[in-house]
Amino acid sequence: MSEFIKVFKEGIYKDNPVFRQILGICSTLAVTNLMMNSFVMGVGLMFVTAFSSLTVSVLRLYTPKHIRMMVQTLIISAYVIALDIFLKAYWPSMSKALGPYVGLIITNCIIMGRAEAFAQKNKPLISFFDGLIMGLGYTIVLLAIAFVRELLGFGSIFGIQVLGEQWVNWTLMIMPPGAFFMLGIVIWVTHRFFDDNTDKGGAKS
Amino acid sequence: MIDIHPMIIFFAAIFTNNMILSNFLGMCSFIAVSGEIKTSLSLGQAVTFVLACTSVINYFVYYSILVPLKLEYLRFIVFIIVIAAFVQLVEMIIERYFETLYYSLGIFLPLITVNCAILGVSLFMIIREYNLFQSFAFGVGSGLGWTLAIVSMAGIRKRIKNAPIPKGLEGPGITLIITGIMALAFLGFSGIVQIQ
């Protein structure tokens, strides 16, 4: 059990993929102008990370070492395709809003990173959990950024108007620069308050 | 989408629809490699070259293989395999025949496979229904736009190397803030040409 708790802690803040490891921010930022989009994206990513970690882990003893990257990519693509088809069939408007960014989950470094760093060496169940928690850590950051952007840009949260009539939309926040500033600020704040002097720093991959 | 002139798409991909600054693609290597002007220029060249070729290859693969067979939903897997195979091939050719080029580009080529911008361009070109010339223009333009962004970022980072930056902002933090300012500046182009 303590194993699970450790994984949980690491995924949520100690090794949070976005602000600790600066991984997978390509698709992070593009969808954060609305909370709903970020939520769906985050859940989708959680699904893909968890199940591809599980599959990689189940197959880890049968996969020859030198082709493992290719196998991992194929596994991830299979789940992303499933997600894409699911969204297209049951939620066409969301599928349209997310556009190519669903497909781009494949190149999201988090999933490959977890498959390579964790699932390759651990048992299926804990790998699944690790993928789930990494996805959750990612979703939380996504939602935090989207919260500020949507609140300031549209005056709403999850599409519900909260700031009232007199609020003037701050259009810059829903444009690309807003996303860069917000992520920069999130990284700043987390470095400032959660740093326990074991700063790994620097961007990887 | 059919009648846009390829040149318009080309310039739009560089300035108004810049891969990094307005589509957030290729951020990972953008942040990691933008430390030096020379290396970022090499990476930019490699990305532009791979983009120009893979956009055309993927165009043919999609419209002459996947569409007739009604296998459109497999495009993610197929595109990523095409990109990986192409990068591998280029690496081997460069290593064999252009040794000096290999030493400047070589280490970046494997990195390119996982660069979201490459897959992103192929996906955008399918979604926006570009024809062959438009796709090629879009691929080259996106590559040049990406190079422009990463080289200017490397230049700026060199300038601020010795500047006093708040501790928490060092590294990726300040890079993102600068990217935001650059994106702001690039918004000024948005009136010139616009796609989507």
Interface residues (C-beta under 8 A of the other chain):
Chain A: I22 L23 G24 I25 C26 S27 T28 L29 A30 M70 T73 L74 S77 A78 V80 I81 D84 I85 G99 P100 G103 L104 I106 T107 N108 C109 M112 L172 M175 P176 P177 G178 A179 F180 F181 L183 G184 I185 I187 W188 V189 H191 R192 D195 G201 G202 A203 K204 S205
Chain B: L21 S22 N23 F24 L25 G26 M27 C28 S29 I31 A32 Y73 L74 R75 F76 I77 I80 I81 A84 V114 N115 C116 L119 G120 L123 F124 I127 P166 K167 G168 L169 E170 G171 P172 G173 I174 T175 L176 I177 T179 G180 I181 A183 L184 L187
